[in-house]
């Protein structure tokens, strides 16, 4: 589902490349450029504290407020409110849950209620018949929910609030990936878009389902106070999902991208053909390689055929790059004569000491030393 690896609840003050990155062919300054502001970012704990302190009410409060609907709540408006709480102008505002038109008109910002989409007035409803907006042309079949609307207009600022100021291209990538892996799901759920034409099983543990279970059951007394207290829990649940995904991209996905970007730039120092890339240590690299190749023609000239990296036991691996994203077919598999051969027999066959193995399918091999890899 595209979730971030290496999830942490909040990013460190700054990301730096591994200590041996320059020696291993990864440009240290490139890593520093990924984060261009070392100022503090909002943490998950701070966000939860804000949400815990947020008053969720059913009667018109004094001063400015966020407005959403009362009654059964869903993940999209819970996420919309959680995102708004990342931003300073909404951080201290109470949330009014109502369908009263005169009260809605007084709100500073309205999500998922009100029957109008007017971003210049901070009105973000999607239920009106005339509404057809999507996040981008990449998602023509999924209309925006209140989560998607808030993310479309405030998502870049939410990413910056949670990650700090990062390099523009990296920030844009995190913004796009977060929509694709988290917010899109909420848009689809709220608009009744099935995940597949023929489902083989029911998926009951997604964020929408978990938020839905926070609603009072039919056996509980349904009071505005109970609904509002549960909605506060729903916002906290949505906030955790949001910070896990965005900060996971920032602390796990982005540093890996920086390493691969540096290794790709330095590949001709590894081999004059430019077809062999060496990582200073293992990190997820396939997705980043394809992303970087898509972004710039120079990264495709020539295409990387093999990737070298150290393994967890001090040895080295050589892995063939997939032909296309997600494919089991490789651009240039290791020679067939090597496949399935191991240890001394392999070393004797190819006249390279320290060989450990070549996989039977030729997509990966190992050696005890970097020179052998």
C-alpha positions as CSV (number, residue, x, y, z in Angstrom):
1,X,0.0,0.0,0.0
2,X,3.0,2.3,-0.3
3,X,3.5,2.8,3.4
4,X,6.7,4.5,4.6
5,X,9.5,2.3,6.0
6,X,11.5,3.2,9.0
7,X,8.5,5.0,10.6
8,X,9.3,7.4,13.5
9,X,6.8,9.6,15.2
10,X,8.7,12.8,14.5
11,X,11.8,13.7,12.5
12,X,15.2,14.6,14.0
13,X,16.3,18.2,13.9
14,X,18.2,17.5,10.7
15,X,19.2,14.6,8.5
16,X,22.9,14.0,7.7
17,X,24.4,11.5,5.4
18,X,26.1,8.4,6.9
19,X,29.6,9.3,8.2
20,X,31.3,7.3,5.5
21,X,29.1,8.6,2.7
22,X,31.7,10.7,0.9
23,X,34.2,7.9,1.1
24,X,31.7,5.5,-0.4
25,X,30.8,7.8,-3.3
26,X,27.8,9.5,-1.8
27,X,28.0,13.3,-1.8
28,X,27.7,14.5,1.8
29,X,26.5,18.0,0.8
30,X,23.7,16.5,-1.2
31,X,22.3,14.9,1.9
32,X,22.5,18.2,3.8
33,X,20.6,19.9,1.0
34,X,17.6,17.6,1.5
35,X,16.9,19.5,4.7
36,X,17.5,23.2,4.4
37,X,16.1,24.3,7.8
38,X,17.2,22.8,11.1
39,X,14.4,24.5,13.0
40,X,12.0,22.3,15.1
41,X,9.1,20.5,13.5
42,X,5.8,19.7,15.3
43,X,6.0,16.3,17.0
44,X,3.3,13.7,17.3
45,X,3.2,14.3,21.0
46,X,2.7,18.0,20.5
47,X,-0.1,17.4,18.0
48,X,-1.8,15.0,20.4
49,X,-1.5,17.5,23.2
50,X,-3.2,20.1,20.9
51,X,-6.0,17.7,20.1
52,X,-6.5,16.6,23.7
53,X,-6.8,20.3,24.6
54,X,-9.2,21.0,21.7
55,X,-12.7,21.6,22.8
56,X,-15.2,19.7,20.7
57,X,-18.6,21.3,21.2
58,X,-22.2,21.3,20.0
59,X,-23.1,24.9,20.8
60,X,-21.7,28.0,19.1
61,X,-18.4,28.9,20.9
62,X,-17.1,32.4,21.3
63,X,-14.5,33.6,18.8
64,X,-13.1,31.7,15.8
65,X,-13.8,27.9,15.4
66,X,-13.5,25.0,13.0
67,X,-16.8,23.5,11.9
68,X,-17.8,20.0,10.8
69,X,-21.0,18.1,11.0
70,X,-22.6,16.4,14.0
71,X,-23.8,12.8,14.1
72,X,-21.9,9.8,12.8
73,X,-18.3,10.8,12.0
74,X,-16.0,9.3,9.4
75,X,-12.2,9.2,8.8
76,X,-12.2,12.0,6.3
77,X,-13.4,14.8,8.6
78,X,-11.4,13.4,11.5
79,X,-8.3,13.6,9.3
80,X,-9.2,17.0,7.9
81,X,-9.4,18.4,11.4
82,X,-6.2,16.7,12.5
83,X,-4.4,18.2,9.6
84,X,-5.7,21.7,10.4
85,X,-4.4,21.3,13.9
86,X,-0.9,21.0,12.6
87,X,-1.1,24.7,11.5
88,X,-0.7,27.7,13.8
89,X,-3.8,29.6,12.7
90,X,-6.0,26.6,13.6
91,X,-4.0,25.1,16.5
92,X,-6.0,26.6,19.3
93,X,-9.5,26.7,17.8
94,X,-12.4,24.6,19.1
95,X,-14.3,22.3,16.8
96,X,-18.0,22.9,16.5
97,X,-20.0,19.9,15.3
98,X,-23.3,21.1,13.8
99,X,-25.5,21.2,10.7
100,X,-27.1,24.6,11.7
101,X,-26.5,26.8,8.7
102,X,-26.3,30.1,10.6
103,X,-23.6,28.6,12.9
104,X,-21.7,27.2,10.0
105,X,-21.6,30.6,8.4
106,X,-19.8,32.0,11.4
107,X,-16.9,29.5,11.2
108,X,-13.3,30.4,10.3
109,X,-13.1,27.1,8.3
110,X,-15.7,24.5,7.5
111,X,-15.0,20.8,6.5
112,X,-17.4,18.1,5.3
113,X,-20.6,20.2,5.8
114,X,-22.2,23.3,4.5
115,X,-22.9,22.3,0.9
116,X,-20.2,24.5,-0.7
117,X,-16.7,24.3,-1.9
118,X,-15.2,27.8,-1.8
119,X,-11.5,27.7,-0.8
120,X,-11.2,31.5,-0.8
121,X,-13.7,31.4,2.1
122,X,-12.3,28.2,3.7
123,X,-15.4,26.2,2.9
124,X,-14.5,22.6,2.1
125,X,-17.6,20.4,1.5
126,X,-17.8,17.7,-1.2
127,X,-21.4,16.4,-0.8
128,X,-23.1,18.8,-3.3
129,X,-24.2,17.3,-6.6
130,X,-22.1,19.8,-8.6
131,X,-18.8,18.7,-6.9
132,X,-16.5,16.7,-9.2
133,X,-13.0,17.7,-8.1
134,X,-10.1,15.2,-7.8
135,X,-6.6,15.6,-6.4
136,X,-5.0,15.5,-9.8
137,X,-5.5,14.0,-13.3
138,X,-3.7,10.9,-12.0
139,X,-6.8,10.0,-10.0
140,X,-9.7,10.6,-12.3
141,X,-12.1,8.1,-10.6
142,X,-11.7,9.3,-7.0
143,X,-13.4,12.5,-6.0
144,X,-12.1,14.4,-3.1
145,X,-13.5,14.0,0.4
146,X,-13.0,16.6,3.1
147,X,-9.7,15.0,3.8
148,X,-8.6,15.4,0.2
149,X,-9.8,18.9,0.0
150,X,-7.9,20.0,3.1
151,X,-4.9,18.1,2.0
152,X,-5.0,19.7,-1.5
153,X,-5.0,23.2,-0.1
154,X,-3.0,22.7,3.1
155,X,-1.0,19.5,2.5
156,X,2.3,21.2,1.7
157,X,2.2,23.2,4.9
158,X,1.3,20.1,6.9
159,X,4.3,18.3,5.5
160,X,6.5,21.2,6.4
161,X,5.0,21.4,9.9
162,X,5.8,17.7,10.5
163,X,9.1,17.5,8.7
164,X,10.6,20.9,8.9
165,X,11.7,22.8,5.8
166,X,13.1,20.4,3.3
167,X,14.4,20.7,-0.3
168,X,11.6,21.5,-2.7
169,X,11.7,18.4,-4.8
170,X,11.9,16.1,-1.8
171,X,8.9,18.0,-0.2
172,X,6.9,17.6,-3.4
173,X,7.6,13.9,-3.5
174,X,6.5,13.4,0.1
175,X,3.4,15.4,-0.6
176,X,2.5,13.2,-3.6
177,X,3.3,10.0,-1.8
178,X,1.3,10.9,1.3
179,X,-1.8,11.5,-0.9
180,X,-1.2,8.3,-2.8
181,X,-0.7,6.1,0.3
182,X,-3.0,7.7,2.9
183,X,-5.4,10.5,1.9
184,X,-6.5,8.8,-1.4
185,X,-7.8,5.9,0.6
186,X,-10.0,8.2,2.7
187,X,-11.3,10.0,-0.4
188,X,-12.2,6.6,-2.0
189,X,-13.9,5.3,1.1
190,X,-16.0,8.3,1.7
191,X,-17.1,8.4,-2.0
192,X,-17.9,4.7,-2.2
193,X,-15.0,3.7,-4.5
194,X,-14.3,0.0,-4.2
195,X,-10.6,-1.0,-4.0
196,X,-11.2,-3.7,-6.7
197,X,-14.0,-4.8,-9.0
198,X,-14.0,-8.3,-7.4
199,X,-12.9,-8.4,-3.8
200,X,-11.5,-11.7,-2.5
201,X,-11.9,-10.7,1.1
202,X,-13.1,-7.9,3.3
203,X,-10.5,-5.4,4.7
204,X,-11.7,-4.4,8.2
205,X,-8.6,-2.9,9.8
206,X,-8.1,0.2,7.7
207,X,-8.2,3.7,9.2
208,X,-11.7,4.3,8.1
209,X,-12.9,1.2,9.9
210,X,-11.0,2.0,13.1
211,X,-12.4,5.5,13.1
212,X,-15.9,4.1,12.4
213,X,-15.7,1.9,15.5
214,X,-15.1,4.9,17.7
215,X,-18.7,6.0,17.0
216,X,-21.1,5.2,19.9
217,X,-22.8,1.9,19.3
218,X,-26.6,1.5,19.2
219,X,-26.4,0.1,22.7
220,X,-24.8,3.3,24.1
221,X,-26.7,6.5,25.0
222,X,-26.2,8.7,21.9
223,X,-25.6,12.2,23.4
224,X,-23.7,15.1,21.9
225,X,-21.2,14.9,24.7
226,X,-20.4,11.3,24.0
227,X,-20.2,11.8,20.2
228,X,-17.9,14.8,20.7
229,X,-15.6,12.9,23.1
230,X,-15.3,10.1,20.6
231,X,-14.7,12.5,17.7
232,X,-11.8,13.8,19.7
233,X,-10.4,10.3,19.9
234,X,-10.9,9.9,16.1
235,X,-8.9,13.0,15.5
236,X,-6.1,11.6,17.6
237,X,-6.2,8.3,15.7
238,X,-6.1,10.2,12.4
239,X,-3.2,12.3,13.7
240,X,-1.1,9.2,14.5
241,X,-1.7,7.8,11.1
242,X,-0.8,11.1,9.5
243,X,2.4,11.6,11.5
244,X,3.5,8.0,11.1
245,X,3.2,8.2,7.3
246,X,4.6,11.7,6.7
247,X,7.4,11.4,9.3
248,X,8.2,7.9,8.1
249,X,8.8,9.3,4.6
250,X,10.9,12.1,6.1
251,X,13.1,9.9,8.4
252,X,13.2,6.7,6.4
253,X,12.2,7.3,2.8
254,X,13.9,10.6,2.3
255,X,17.4,9.7,3.7
256,X,17.3,6.6,1.5
257,X,16.5,8.8,-1.5
258,X,19.5,11.0,-0.7
259,X,21.8,8.0,-0.5
260,X,20.6,6.6,-3.8
261,X,20.8,10.1,-5.5
262,X,24.4,10.5,-4.4
263,X,25.3,6.9,-5.5
264,X,23.6,7.5,-8.9
265,X,25.6,10.7,-9.4
266,X,28.8,9.0,-8.5
267,X,28.3,5.8,-10.5
268,X,31.0,6.5,-13.1
269,X,33.6,6.6,-10.4
270,X,32.6,3.0,-9.6
271,X,32.8,1.8,-13.2
272,X,33.5,3.9,-16.3
273,X,30.4,2.5,-18.0
274,X,28.1,4.2,-15.5
275,X,26.0,1.0,-15.3
276,X,27.1,0.0,-11.8
277,X,25.9,1.9,-8.8
278,X,27.4,1.4,-5.3
279,X,25.6,2.2,-2.1
280,X,27.5,3.0,1.1
281,X,25.3,0.5,3.0
282,X,22.0,-1.2,2.2
283,X,18.9,1.0,2.0
284,X,15.7,0.6,0.0
285,X,16.8,1.7,-3.5
286,X,14.6,0.4,-6.2
287,X,11.8,2.9,-5.9
288,X,14.2,5.7,-5.6
289,X,16.2,4.6,-8.6
290,X,13.1,4.6,-10.8
291,X,11.9,7.9,-9.4
292,X,15.3,9.6,-10.1
293,X,15.4,8.1,-13.6
294,X,12.0,9.5,-14.3
295,X,12.9,12.9,-13.0
296,X,16.1,13.5,-15.1
297,X,17.3,12.2,-18.4
298,X,20.9,12.3,-17.1
299,X,20.0,9.6,-14.6
300,X,18.9,7.3,-17.4
301,X,22.1,7.8,-19.5
302,X,23.1,5.1,-19.2
303,X,20.6,3.0,-17.2
304,X,22.0,1.3,-14.1
305,X,22.3,-2.4,-14.6
306,X,23.7,-3.5,-11.3
307,X,23.7,-2.2,-7.7
308,X,26.5,-3.0,-5.2
309,X,25.9,-2.8,-1.4
310,X,27.2,-4.2,1.8
311,X,25.2,-6.8,3.6
312,X,24.4,-7.2,7.3
313,X,27.2,-9.8,7.8
314,X,30.0,-7.7,6.4
315,X,30.0,-9.2,3.0
316,X,28.9,-7.6,-0.3
317,X,26.0,-8.1,-2.7
318,X,25.5,-7.4,-6.4
319,X,21.9,-7.1,-7.5
320,X,20.5,-6.7,-11.0
321,X,18.2,-3.7,-11.4
322,X,14.6,-4.6,-12.4
323,X,13.7,-3.9,-16.0
324,X,10.7,-1.8,-15.0
325,X,9.3,-0.7,-11.7
326,X,7.9,-3.7,-9.7
327,X,9.1,-6.2,-12.3
328,X,10.8,-9.6,-11.6
329,X,12.5,-9.3,-15.0
330,X,15.9,-7.6,-14.9
331,X,17.8,-5.2,-17.2
332,X,20.8,-7.5,-17.2
333,X,20.7,-10.7,-15.1
334,X,23.9,-12.2,-13.9
335,X,25.3,-14.7,-16.4
336,X,23.4,-18.0,-16.7
337,X,26.5,-20.1,-16.2
338,X,26.9,-18.6,-12.7
339,X,23.3,-19.1,-11.6
340,X,22.8,-21.6,-8.7
341,X,26.6,-22.0,-8.2
342,X,28.1,-21.4,-4.7
343,X,31.3,-20.9,-2.7
344,X,34.6,-22.3,-4.1
345,X,33.0,-23.8,-7.1
346,X,31.7,-20.3,-8.1
347,X,35.1,-18.7,-7.3
348,X,36.9,-21.2,-9.5
349,X,34.3,-20.8,-12.3
350,X,34.6,-17.0,-12.5
351,X,38.2,-16.5,-11.1
352,X,37.0,-14.2,-8.3
353,X,38.0,-15.2,-4.7
354,X,35.5,-15.1,-1.8
355,X,32.3,-15.9,-3.8
356,X,29.3,-16.9,-1.7
357,X,26.5,-17.5,-4.2
358,X,24.6,-16.4,-7.3
359,X,20.8,-17.0,-7.1
360,X,19.3,-19.5,-9.4
361,X,17.4,-16.7,-11.2
362,X,20.4,-14.5,-11.6
363,X,19.1,-11.4,-9.9
364,X,21.5,-11.3,-7.0
365,X,24.9,-12.6,-5.9
366,X,27.2,-12.3,-3.0
367,X,30.9,-12.2,-2.1
368,X,32.9,-11.9,1.2
369,X,34.6,-8.7,0.0
370,X,33.8,-5.5,-1.7
371,X,36.3,-6.2,-4.5
372,X,34.6,-9.6,-5.1
373,X,31.2,-8.1,-5.1
